Amino acid sequence: MPPRGAPSLRFTADGPRQLADQIAERLRKEASEQIAQIPETEDSAVSGRSAAAPAEVIYGPDGTPRWRPRVEDFLDVIMPHEGGFVDNPKDRARRTNFGITQQTLDGWFANQRERFDKQQQRRDPALQKEFEPKRLPGVPSIPTDVKDLTLEQARALHKDLNWDTYKLDQIKDDGTALQFLDMRFMTSPYGMKKIIYPAIDDVMKKHDLGEMPYATLPNGPSTNYFGPAIDLINWLDTLGFSRELQEALVNHRLAYVKTLPSYQHFHNSWDTRIESFRPKNYAAR
């Protein structure tokens, strides 16, 4: 049964999105009121942040202003699991540095080049430009060889590739958002689909909230099915089921990695890492 005080709802196609929209609007209103009451201080002037400038403020799930984006805190937790440069023949990714594979880095540059070329086709010939890779905030230009990445460059890439691209900032619960980010380090988008929706389904069935409508999901690796997942996750959070969802995610992650060819070689480190995201283990950190 849902916790006391939780709305008695059954799953409908619009239910999660409507709830998420209502919650987001309430948080925006509360956060705006809070930040308007914060005076300009000496500390904010020194740091270059204006207490009256909402654009500079990152809000937590409860509407509390954060001066450090929570993704940076999450990366502090995840990055120790990632070593420096390795080229392990038993790892399908092969050349990897701080959790960034050479294939991922090549794809990051290729996607930018593809978008640039399309823009050039629509641009007046007199205004043609030379291709320049995207500059990530706070770090030097990203090298093309993954071996040359620094830790700070890798963190910036993870934020761009895994956090921003998949809009994980929209997940309101910190523990769930952290685990999603770690999944993106370890799992392809297609693999995540095999983990996320069965985990959501477990929680929904347990509390008689309906069944996950798999038939409506797009096929293949895509960011498109993260939107419906985030709506459902935030909906379950409003009902008080975030911890149960995190438990289910861990269970399905463990089951998924056991299907991978390299599991026999990496099982100790993979199992330990995934288990660390159970709520009881995360709370003990």
N, C-alpha and C positions, 0 to 999 in steps of 0.2 A: 504494500500500500504506500502511496505517496506520504511524505512526512507531514505532520500536523501543520496546517496553515497553507500548504501548497494547493494551488488551484486544481480542482478535479477536472482533468482534461484527457481526452482521447486524441490520438494523433490524427491530424488531417493534413492535407497538402500545404495549407496556408498557416497552420497553427504555429510552427516554429518561427517562421519569418515574421509574423505579426507580433509575437512576443518579443523577438529580438529587436524589432524596430521600436517597439514601445519602450523597452529597457534602454536602448541606445539614446533615444530622445530624452528620457528622464536623466540619464547620466550626463548628457551634454548640458542640460539646463542646470543641474546641480553643480557641475564643474565650473560653468561660466559664473555662477553666483559666488562660488568659493574664491575663484581667482580674482574676481572684481573687488573682493574685500581685502586682498593681500596688498599692503602698502609697498611702495618702492623702498628697498632697504640698501644699506651700504654694501652688504654681501652680494646682492643681485647686481648692483652697479659694477662692482669689481669683476664679477664673473662675466659681465657682458650680457646677462639675461635680464630682461625687463619683467618685473613681476606682473605688470599689467599687459603683457603681450601674450595672449593665448596661443599664438602660433608657435611659441618657443616651449610650450608646456606639453608634456606627455602625461595622459591621464591613465590611472589604474582602473581596474574593473569596477571599483566602488566610487569612481569619480575623483579620487584623491590625486592631486597633481604630483607627478614624478619628474624630478630633474634629470634622472638617468633613465633612458629607455629600458624597459624590463628585458628586452632581448639581450642587452649587454650582460645583465645578471644571469640570464639563461646560458649565454655563451661561456660565462665563468664556470658554470657547472659542467657543461658538455665538453669543452675543449680539452680538459685533462684526459679524457678518454681517447683523444686523437694524438698520435705521435707526430714526429717530424717526417722527413722524406723517407719513403720505403718503395721498393719495387719487388714485391713478393709474388713469385710465379704461381703461388697457390691462391692468390687473391685475384678474382676476375678483374678488379679495377686496375691492377698492376701499379703504375707510377702514381703515387699519392703523397700529398704533403698537407699536414694539418687537416685531414678530412676532405681535401679537395683533390679529385682525380684529374689526370691530364685530359681525359675525355670530357669531363665537366668544364674544365677551363677552356678547351678548344671550342666547345659548344657555346660558352658565354661570349667569346669573341665572334664566332660565326653568326650568332643571332643578331648581334649588334650590326655586323657588316650587312646582313640581309636587310634589316630595317633601313640602314643608311642607303643602300642601293635603290630601294624602292622610293625613298624620298628624293634621291637624285633624279630619278626618272620623271618626277613631277616638277622638278625645279627648272627654272630658266637656265639655259646653258651658260649665260653670263654670270650666274650666281653659283656655279658648281664649286664644291668644297672638297678638300682632302679628307679621307676617313680618319677619324680620331676615336680611339676606344673611350668608353665612358670612364670618367674619373669618379672614384668612390670617395665619399667625404672622409677627410682626415688621414688619408694614406697616399703614398706615392703611386705613380702609374703601375698598373698590374702587369707583371711580366708574362710572356707567352709560355715560358717553361715552368711547369708547376714546381720544379725543384728550387726555383729562385724565390718562391713566395715567402714572405715574412709572416709571423704569427698575426700581426695586426692586419696585413693584407688579406689573410685567410679569413679572419673574423669578419672583415668588411664584405668579402665575397659571400660568406655564409648568410649574412644579413640580407644581402641583395638577392641571392639565388633562392634561399630557402625560407626566409622570413617574409620579405616583402612580396616576392612573386606569388606566394601562396596565401598572402593576406592573413598570416597567422596572428597578427596583432588584433584581429577581430574576435579571437577566442578570449572570452572574459576571464575564465578561471586560470590562474597562474600555473597550477600543477598540470592541467591538461595542455595548455599552450606549450609549456616546457617539454612535455613528452612528445607532442607533435613535432617540435623542432628537432628533437633527438631522432625521431623516426625518419625525418628527411635526411639526416646525416647517414643513416644506416640502410635506408630502403628507398627504392624507386617509387615514383608516384603510383605506378600500376600496382606495386606490391603493397603500398599503403592502403589502396582501395580494398585489398583483401583482408586488411586488418581493421580499418576504421569502421566500416559498415557492419560487419558481424559483431563488433564490440558494442556499437550503438544498439543493434538489434537485441543483444543479450539483455541490456538494461531495460529496453522498452518492453520486451516480453515478460521480464520478471515482474514489472509493475503494471502489467496489463494496459500498456499505452499504445498498443497496436503493433504492427510489424513494419520493418524497414522496407520501403517500396523499391526494391532493387531494379525492377523493370524500367524505372524512369531514369536510371543513371546512364551517362554516356559511357561508351566502351573505349578502351585504350588509355595510355598515359596522358593525362590532361589535368590542367588546373581547374577545369570546369566543375568537376564533382567535389571540389573542396568547399565550394559555396554552400551547397545543400548540407554537407557534413557540419560546417560551422554553425549554420542555423539550428540544426538538431542538437549540437553540443551545448549551445547557449540556452536552448529550450530546456534540456535536461538539467542544466546548472540552476535555472530558476526553480526547478522542482526539488533541488537538493541532492542530485544524484551524481555529482562530479566525481566523488571518490570512487563510487561503484564503477563509473565509466573508466577511470584510470586503472582500476584493477582489471577490468575486462580488456583494456588495451594491452596491458602487460601480458595477460594470458594469450591473447591472439598473436602478439609479437613473438612470444616464445615458440608458439606452434608454427608460425610462418618461417622463422629462420631455420627450423629443423628440416624444412623442405629444400633448403639451398645446398648445392653440391659441396660448398666449402665449409659447411657446418662442422663436420668432423674435425677439421683443423682449428677452427676458431671458436668452438662451442664454449669453452671456459670463459673467455673474455666477453663474448656476446651475451651469454646467459647472465653473467654478473652485472654487466652494464644495464641490460633490460630490467633485471630485478630491482636495480637501484631506483627505479621510477615507480615502484609501488608506493602508495601514499605513506605507509608506515615507515618505509625506508627513507623516503624523501624528507619526511618530517624530522627524522633523526639526524639529518645533516647539520 
